[in-house]
Amino acid sequence: MYERRKQPLLSRARFTKRVIRHFTLALLVLAIGLEIGVLGYHWLGELNWIDSLLNASMILGGMGPVDNLHSSAAKILLPVMLYFPG
């Protein structure tokens, strides 16, 4: 996928295409993680959609949860979500 040390560098167009492809893949992975977190907090944590989005965003950002979780399933979701950004 990447050129070796002795190979010539990519052209600017091919390098730009590679950067865009990697950026798109990173956004996709982040969106999937956020979606899992929002759905998990909504269904397992019994939070409304906005609070679910806030909690999932804060965890993916590395800040930690905002609301207290009361169900055991939601408390299991929290450490799973904490492994994603770390």
C-alpha positions in Angstrom: 0.0 0.0 0.0 2.8 2.4 0.8 5.9 3.0 -1.2 9.2 1.6 0.2 12.2 3.7 1.0 13.9 3.1 -2.3 10.8 3.7 -4.4 9.9 7.1 -5.8 7.4 9.2 -4.0 3.8 9.3 -5.2 2.5 12.0 -7.4 0.6 14.8 -5.7 -2.7 13.5 -7.2 -2.2 9.9 -5.9 -1.0 11.2 -2.5 -4.1 13.4 -2.2 -6.3 10.5 -3.1 -4.6 8.3 -0.4 -5.1 11.0 2.2 -8.8 11.4 1.3 -9.3 7.7 1.5 -7.7 7.5 4.9 -9.7 10.5 6.2 -12.9 8.9 5.0 -12.1 5.6 6.7 -11.3 7.4 9.9 -14.6 9.3 9.8 -16.4 6.1 9.1 -14.9 4.3 12.1 -15.7 7.3 14.3 -19.3 7.5 13.1 -19.8 3.8 13.7 -18.4 4.1 17.3 -20.6 7.1 17.9 -23.7 5.3 16.6 -23.0 2.3 18.8 -22.6 4.6 21.8 -25.7 6.6 21.1 -27.9 3.5 20.6 -26.4 1.8 23.6 -27.0 4.7 25.9 -30.5 5.2 24.5 -31.6 1.6 24.9 -29.5 0.3 27.7 -29.0 3.5 29.7 -32.6 4.6 29.1 -31.5 8.1 28.3 -33.1 10.4 25.7 -31.5 10.9 22.3 -29.7 14.1 23.1 -28.3 12.9 26.4 -27.2 9.7 24.7 -25.4 11.7 22.0 -23.8 13.8 24.7 -22.5 10.8 26.7 -21.2 9.0 23.6 -19.5 12.1 22.3 -17.9 12.8 25.7 -16.6 9.2 26.0 -15.2 9.2 22.4 -13.6 12.5 23.2 -11.9 11.0 26.2 -13.7 13.1 28.8 -15.9 10.4 30.4 -19.7 10.1 30.9 -21.9 12.9 31.9 -25.0 11.1 33.3 -25.1 8.5 36.0 -26.0 5.0 34.7 -28.6 2.9 36.6 -28.9 -0.4 34.7 -26.2 -3.1 34.8 -26.2 -3.4 31.0 -25.4 0.3 30.7 -22.6 0.0 33.2 -21.1 -2.8 31.0 -21.4 -0.5 27.9 -19.3 2.2 29.6 -16.0 0.3 29.8 -16.5 -1.1 26.3 -16.9 2.5 25.0 -13.9 3.7 27.0 -11.6 1.2 25.2 -12.5 2.8 21.8 -10.7 6.1 22.1 -7.9 4.8 24.2 
